């Protein structure tokens, strides 16, 4: 029994907002952009609504063919993180949108990619997805650090 759409939306609002707050603090606080963490957090929470609703809808539509959803974690997380980073970078300083979108994409992909399968398994069993959402959020600064190192290697 899959959890209702509202539960998925709640989880992804918390997921996006939490990652949006914690990961940028590690990446951007030393650079002097603490306000950006708040902007990314709000953006991640807002984007969590359509992401949670869409992933719920896709999971319901997949029915017995849920195995085809296994690879969705990284690309969905990367797209959501990059989108949030692009918008936040544009708000703070237009010159920051590409590096912040890159860091957001890597962070989102790593975190959602890492928790997607356990999250999906819990939701398909009707159990709380918060069991993996909270640890994912708490580990997001590590993914943010990896994203920052990667970004400096690429740019």
Secondary structure, 3 states (H helix, E strand, C coil): CCCCHHHHHHHHHHHHHHHHHHHHHHHHHHHCCHHHHHHHHHHHHHHHHHHHHHHHHHHHHHHHHHHHHCCHHHHHHHHHHHHHHHHHHHHHCHHHHHHHHHHHHHHHHHHHHHHHHHHHHHHHCCCCCHHHHHHHHHHHHHHHHHHHHHHHHHC
